[in-house]
Amino acid sequence: MIYKFRIILDAEEDVFRDIEVEGNSTLEDFHNAVSQAFGFDGTEMASFYVSDEEWNQGEEIALFDMSETGSDVRLMAETYVEDLLDEDNRNLIYVYDFFSMWTFFVELADMAEKEDGNTYPNLLYVHGQLPDAPPVKKFEAEDISENDSENDGFDVDSYDDFDFDEHWN
């Protein structure tokens, strides 16, 4: 089975690639196809994250296990596209280079039979140019200083309201 994806850069400008891969490809193979399609050299750390339809980030599938104990994380080389994605589970988030945080939305667009004569992975369509630097993420936080009435009566400047001994050591 062939899996057709649209990979969209998380940016204001439209930048995306359409790629098809075989279902028995590993996510590491898919990572290599995505990084090449966007012009990355593929030498930086990357991860896929399982996602729902609202793009909430779920389980990590990493290129390498960087945990201290080993085997704490699911690995791309051991995870197959067909085992992770189907008609009901269509979305992934892909992050390339954790210092720059290039972030992409990966959506399964279609599943089809393999066509004779095609080689996979196959870059189907390119739209837009990757910017020189990753888009800056805008995070919005609630200003809690204006909401003193919602602080449950705690005075953050007084230790008397907290249930611990400030002289514990």
C-alpha positions as CSV (number, residue, x, y, z in Angstrom):
1,M,0.0,0.0,0.0
2,I,1.2,3.5,-0.8
3,Y,0.7,6.3,1.7
4,K,0.4,9.9,0.3
5,F,1.2,12.7,2.7
6,R,1.0,16.5,2.7
7,I,3.7,18.0,5.0
8,I,3.1,21.6,5.8
9,L,5.5,24.0,7.5
10,D,4.0,25.7,10.6
11,A,4.3,29.2,9.2
12,E,2.1,32.1,7.8
13,E,3.3,31.5,4.3
14,D,2.2,28.4,2.5
15,V,5.1,26.0,2.3
16,F,4.4,22.3,1.8
17,R,5.4,19.1,0.1
18,D,3.4,16.1,-1.1
19,I,5.2,12.9,-0.7
20,E,4.2,9.2,-1.1
21,V,5.9,6.3,0.6
22,E,5.4,2.6,0.9
23,G,3.4,1.5,4.0
24,N,6.2,-0.9,4.9
25,S,8.7,2.0,5.1
26,T,10.0,2.9,8.6
27,L,9.5,6.4,10.0
28,E,13.2,6.8,9.6
29,D,12.8,6.3,5.9
30,F,10.0,8.8,5.9
31,H,12.1,11.3,8.0
32,N,14.8,11.1,5.3
33,A,12.3,11.7,2.5
34,V,10.8,14.7,4.3
35,S,14.1,16.3,5.3
36,Q,15.4,15.9,1.7
37,A,12.2,17.3,0.2
38,F,12.6,20.5,2.3
39,G,16.4,20.8,1.6
40,F,17.7,19.8,5.0
41,D,20.9,17.7,5.2
42,G,19.3,15.3,7.6
43,T,22.0,15.4,10.2
44,E,20.0,17.1,13.0
45,M,17.9,15.4,15.6
46,A,14.2,15.0,14.7
47,S,11.0,13.4,16.0
48,F,7.5,12.6,14.9
49,Y,4.7,13.0,17.3
50,V,1.3,11.2,17.0
51,S,-1.4,13.9,16.7
52,D,-5.1,14.1,16.7
53,E,-7.3,16.2,14.4
54,E,-6.8,19.3,16.5
55,W,-3.0,18.9,16.2
56,N,-2.4,18.1,19.8
57,Q,1.0,16.6,20.3
58,G,1.0,13.0,21.6
59,E,3.5,10.1,21.8
60,E,7.0,10.9,20.5
61,I,8.7,8.7,18.0
62,A,12.4,9.8,18.0
63,L,15.2,9.4,15.5
64,F,17.5,8.4,18.4
65,D,16.9,7.3,22.0
66,M,18.6,10.1,24.0
67,S,17.3,8.9,27.4
68,E,19.7,7.8,30.1
69,T,18.3,4.4,30.6
70,G,17.8,3.5,26.9
71,S,14.7,2.2,25.2
72,D,12.4,4.6,26.9
73,V,11.2,6.1,23.7
74,R,9.7,4.7,20.5
75,L,12.2,4.8,17.6
76,M,11.7,5.8,14.0
77,A,13.8,2.8,12.8
78,E,11.5,0.4,14.6
79,T,8.2,2.0,13.7
80,Y,6.5,1.4,10.3
81,V,4.2,3.8,8.6
82,E,1.5,1.2,8.1
83,D,1.5,0.3,11.8
84,L,1.0,3.9,12.9
85,L,-1.3,5.5,10.4
86,D,-4.6,4.5,8.9
87,E,-8.0,6.1,7.9
88,D,-8.8,7.0,11.5
89,N,-5.3,8.1,12.6
90,R,-4.0,10.5,9.9
91,N,-2.0,13.2,11.6
92,L,1.6,13.6,12.8
93,I,3.7,16.5,13.9
94,Y,7.3,16.4,12.7
95,V,10.0,18.5,14.4
96,Y,13.4,18.8,12.7
97,D,16.4,20.3,14.6
98,F,15.5,20.9,18.2
99,F,17.6,24.0,18.4
100,S,15.8,25.7,15.5
101,M,12.4,23.8,16.0
102,W,11.4,23.5,12.4
103,T,7.8,22.2,12.9
104,F,5.6,20.6,10.3
105,F,2.1,19.2,10.2
106,V,2.0,15.8,8.5
107,E,-1.4,14.7,7.2
108,L,-2.2,11.4,5.5
109,A,-4.1,12.4,2.4
110,D,-4.7,9.1,0.7
111,M,-3.8,5.4,0.7
112,A,-3.6,3.7,-2.8
113,E,-2.2,0.7,-4.5
114,K,1.4,0.7,-5.6
115,E,1.8,1.8,-9.2
116,D,4.2,-0.2,-11.4
117,G,7.2,1.8,-12.6
118,N,7.2,4.3,-9.6
119,T,10.0,4.4,-7.1
120,Y,9.3,5.3,-3.5
121,P,9.6,7.6,-1.7
122,N,8.3,9.9,-4.4
123,L,8.1,13.6,-4.1
124,L,4.8,14.5,-5.9
125,Y,4.5,18.3,-5.4
126,V,6.4,21.2,-4.1
127,H,4.8,24.5,-3.0
128,G,6.7,27.5,-1.5
129,Q,10.3,28.0,-0.4
130,L,11.6,27.2,3.0
131,P,12.6,30.5,4.7
132,D,16.2,31.1,5.8
133,A,15.2,30.7,9.5
134,P,12.3,28.8,11.1
135,P,9.2,30.8,11.8
136,V,9.1,32.3,15.3
137,K,6.5,30.7,17.4
138,K,4.0,33.0,19.1
139,F,2.9,31.8,22.5
140,E,0.1,33.4,24.3
141,A,-0.1,33.3,28.1
142,E,-2.8,34.5,30.4
143,D,-1.7,37.5,32.5
144,I,-2.4,36.2,36.0
145,S,-1.6,39.5,37.7
146,E,-5.0,40.8,36.5
147,N,-6.9,37.9,37.9
148,D,-6.2,38.2,41.6
149,S,-9.8,37.3,42.4
150,E,-9.1,33.8,40.9
151,N,-6.1,32.9,43.0
152,D,-8.0,30.8,45.5
153,G,-7.1,33.2,48.4
154,F,-3.4,32.5,48.4
155,D,-1.0,35.3,49.0
156,V,2.1,34.3,47.0
157,D,4.3,36.5,49.2
158,S,3.3,34.6,52.4
159,Y,4.5,31.1,53.3
160,D,1.8,30.8,55.9
161,D,-0.7,29.9,53.2
162,F,1.3,26.9,52.0
163,D,1.4,23.5,53.6
164,F,5.1,23.0,54.1
165,D,7.9,23.8,56.6
166,E,10.1,26.5,55.2
167,H,12.9,25.5,57.5
168,W,12.9,21.8,56.5
169,N,16.6,21.5,56.2
